[in-house]
């Protein structure tokens, strides 16, 4: 092999390696979860229409211990926020599988995996969503809840303000002290009344 053929072979191998890196980067970008949501704003006590179903946040509680059927399952030096939600599916089955709390740029993942909140057509399901939070960073807490999808596109996401504001955050922190919250992770399913 002559010197010029050896030089061309190196250039071709560098170009092939570069092309592979570019293709891999494109593949990673395509497989990243979409951040595009059609946000639907709501407040505690008022239903939010999402994906053909109604989502209702009925209760927010704070504490330092989580219990299931009366037995303490978890404790925290911080604070737990438990959000009771009801998903009503009047016409078609519905599911929501992603949930987080946000306070400004601070985001709290669900303490327990949501799995899926699912209601069959004509039914509603109730569940308690549990989040462990930093008590110093709870101003304007908002529940973000949506359906995770394999094929990414613009999805609906409910943003429900929980009523914890800068002016009342200290009351929520004080109320959480040494309090045990009995939760229903997947709660009950019943026909819509």
Number of C-alpha atoms within 10 A of each C-alpha: 6 7 8 9 10 11 12 12 12 12 12 12 12 12 12 12 12 12 12 12 12 12 12 12 12 11 11 10 11 11 12 9 13 15 10 12 13 12 16 14 15 20 18 20 14 13 19 22 18 22 19 14 22 17 26 21 24 17 13 16 17 26 24 21 22 22 15 13 9 11 11 13 12 12 17 13 13 16 24 27 26 25 21 21 22 22 27 30 24 18 12 14 17 23 21 22 15 19 23 19 27 20 17 12 6 12 16 17 15 18 15 12 13 18 13 15 22 22 24 19 16 15 20 25 22 24 22 23 24 27 20 22 24 14 19 11 15 23 19 19 24 24 25 19 20 20 19 17 13 8 9 14 12 12 17 17 25 24 21 24 19 22 15 18 16 12 9 12 19 16 11 18 19 13 14 21 15 15 17 21 21 18 19 17 19 16 14 11 17 13 14 12 6
